[in-house]
Amino acid sequence: MSEQAGSTGRPFLYVVVCAAGVASGVGELITAARRRGWEVGVFATPVAMGGFFDTADAEARAGRPIRSAWRRPGEPRPFPAPDAVVVAPATFNTVNKWAAGLADTLAVATLCEACGLGVPVGVLPCVSDALASHPAYRASLDRLRGMGVRFGDPYGGVAGADGGPRFDWEQALDLVEPH
């Protein structure tokens, strides 16, 4: 990991949050990233900002405001350039727009830009089996993999062994850290 201009000199991670029910647990990802030595900046899709996760908690854990809206011309960038980006949870909509280069939200534009800059990107999809079988989604995964994007195990709402939902937040970090 390279050292960017984070306030502590630690590597900087962008976390992109999409509108899926499991987004309520994104605080686990932020905490795990900070424990592993990352500074964190959170981007969220506009729909995700509408109650899919506790934004105040995410901001407190990251130590920075969440970005969802475009900044105005002349406003400074609130985060340094990323050393890596994770998308968790990644929805059907975001994956397809990203692969097509449809940067109509700050979150998707950030993903498009990260790929163009060669920044490591790890993704934890959260897509139902029905949507995952859609030909457009499969083609989007192939296109993004061809761009160097790394994907973790998909989550389709299946319960874990304990009966509760299973979403492996730390797997997102494993995808972008050097082995």
PyMOL commands that set and color helices and strands:
alter all, ss='L'
color gray80, all
select helices_A, chain A and resi 21-35+48-50+55-62+92-100+106-117+129-132+135-146+169-176
alter helices_A, ss='H'
color red, helices_A
select strands_A, chain A and resi 12-17+39-44+84-90+121-125+150-151
alter strands_A, ss='S'
color yellow, strands_A
deselect
rebuild
show_as cartoon
